[in-house]
Amino acid sequence: MGPTKMSISRLCYRSALTFTEMTLSLEEELERIVATARANNARTGLRGALIMNGTTFFQVLEGPADALEATFSRIEADRRHHDLTVIDRRTDVVTLLPNAPLFFCDTLDAHDGVLASLAMPIMQAPELVSHDDLISVSVFASARLSRSHEVSRRLSA
């Protein structure tokens, strides 16, 4: 009998920014949100990808079910965004975002034609977004960022 695989919970959702609820500039709010989420996710064992396009967020979160549900409850209560829609919720045995407490990408700043072409259909018709769409963009974007960090490390060494 082989080793038992642990199950993980995965949640994909989208939401829209509520600028009137922000107390800082957009850039400062995003820095605070991402830093807080990374710290919380590292502490609770969650992993995720947050993709932003204009005023729309798409997020994939995965990890232990209790940590995921507690985090999502906080997200739902956060007044800095509205129109929160769950795209997919499932249990899996494979993590898609290993070692990524929170990957963040603003597709408008990415300057990456392939990422833009993957993200464009999601941004144009968010009501049609599926789990697979978000996973594809999240995994591609995080892999691309990881690869660019490796190249810059080699160039600076």
Sequence and secondary structure as in RCSB ss.txt:
>XXXX:A:sequence
MGPTKMSISRLCYRSALTFTEMTLSLEEELERIVATARANNARTGLRGALIMNGTTFFQVLEGPADALEATFSRI
EADRRHHDLTVIDRRTDVVTLLPNAPLFFCDTLDAHDGVLASLAMPIMQAPELVSHDDLISVSVFASARLSRSHE
VSRRLSA
>XXXX:A:secstr
       EEEEEEEEEE GGG SS HHHHHHHHHHHHHHHHHHHT EEEEEEETTEEEEEEEE HHHHHHHHHHH
HH TTEEEEEEEEEEEESS SSTT S EEEETTT   HHHHHHHHHHHH GGG  HHHHHHHHHHHHHHHHHHHH
HHHHHH 
